[in-house]
Amino acid sequence: MLKNFVLSFALLAAGTVQALDQEQAEKAAEIRQAVLEIAGWNVVPAAGMVKQKIPYDAERFQVHAERIAFSMTMIPDAFAADTREFVLHTEALDGIWEDHEEFLRLAADAKEKSATLATVSKSGDLEQVTSAFLDMGQACKACHDKFREDN
Amino acid sequence: MLKNFVLSFALLAAGTVQALDQEQAEKAAEIRQAVLEIAGWNVVPAAGMVKQKIPYDAERFQVHAERIAFSMTMIPDAFAADTREFVLHTEALDGIWEDHEEFLRLAADAKEKSATLATVSKSGDLEQVTSAFLDMGQACKACHDKFREDN
């Protein structure tokens, strides 16, 4: 709890140099992975509907889209802590902090595209939804290609 | 990705018997832990402000409160998969699925109290915010006492 508190305080102090220890760095990685876990958990069934592998359920799709959009709003805070100097189980590449401005630009694009998907999903029109989903997918991919380890 | 897809499909099929394998059960645990990680990440600095260990920043508090509230909306879906038969790194007690109705009742209470906190946090009034935060804390605790392993 105390470590958590110290880290969260560090994360709040945006723009300042953050001195983390190993445990705090692991916590920071856990947090950013949780944010992306929420995204992935919801992208998968949404993709299933778009690819017509599972039936399109407009109401469920909207829930997934809102969760994806919400998770994207957390990316900047979740990646604020620079953990480059630590050995961690992570797919986050050092580039995230080496070129943080570009990372934030791509994250903002993913946020915008996912917000659009959440809005469009209210229409219940699978054609529009598919188009917005594919746009979002490209934004996700652009960031992953540059800042996530290949796997 | 395929495993992910199958699991998400299983998670969508609420109310049906879900046959999971070990990998899917681990994924299900990862997802619910991610949901609660998001909550905890935001509860800690919010608690710091309420306890006046860090300065009260009304705008940041509101962000934290909204994230906590959003995470609480995901609890029922995140705990839909019954993983009792698997050996997992988890603090989730079997009671979650043995008395799922009671679990959902307590989760709904935490959701409601966190939504209230998010609303009240817009006032920027630390006294009101503190009261709503403590109410929410009791709802969290009620669920943890019954359904989370002591640690």
HADDOCK unambig.tbl for C-alpha pairs under 7 A between the chains (distance, minus, plus):
assign (segid A and resid 4 and name CA) (segid B and resid 44 and name CA) 6.76 0.50 0.50
assign (segid A and resid 5 and name CA) (segid B and resid 44 and name CA) 5.57 0.50 0.50
assign (segid A and resid 5 and name CA) (segid B and resid 45 and name CA) 6.38 0.50 0.50
assign (segid A and resid 8 and name CA) (segid B and resid 41 and name CA) 6.98 0.50 0.50
assign (segid A and resid 8 and name CA) (segid B and resid 44 and name CA) 6.76 0.50 0.50
assign (segid A and resid 8 and name CA) (segid B and resid 45 and name CA) 5.78 0.50 0.50
assign (segid A and resid 9 and name CA) (segid B and resid 45 and name CA) 6.47 0.50 0.50
assign (segid A and resid 31 and name CA) (segid B and resid 37 and name CA) 6.49 0.50 0.50
assign (segid A and resid 31 and name CA) (segid B and resid 38 and name CA) 6.85 0.50 0.50
assign (segid A and resid 34 and name CA) (segid B and resid 34 and name CA) 4.28 0.50 0.50
assign (segid A and resid 34 and name CA) (segid B and resid 37 and name CA) 6.46 0.50 0.50
assign (segid A and resid 34 and name CA) (segid B and resid 38 and name CA) 6.72 0.50 0.50
assign (segid A and resid 37 and name CA) (segid B and resid 31 and name CA) 6.49 0.50 0.50
assign (segid A and resid 37 and name CA) (segid B and resid 34 and name CA) 6.46 0.50 0.50
assign (segid A and resid 38 and name CA) (segid B and resid 31 and name CA) 6.84 0.50 0.50
assign (segid A and resid 38 and name CA) (segid B and resid 34 and name CA) 6.71 0.50 0.50
assign (segid A and resid 44 and name CA) (segid B and resid 4 and name CA) 6.76 0.50 0.50
assign (segid A and resid 44 and name CA) (segid B and resid 5 and name CA) 5.61 0.50 0.50
assign (segid A and resid 44 and name CA) (segid B and resid 8 and name CA) 6.76 0.50 0.50
assign (segid A and resid 45 and name CA) (segid B and resid 5 and name CA) 6.43 0.50 0.50
assign (segid A and resid 45 and name CA) (segid B and resid 8 and name CA) 5.79 0.50 0.50
assign (segid A and resid 45 and name CA) (segid B and resid 9 and name CA) 6.50 0.50 0.50
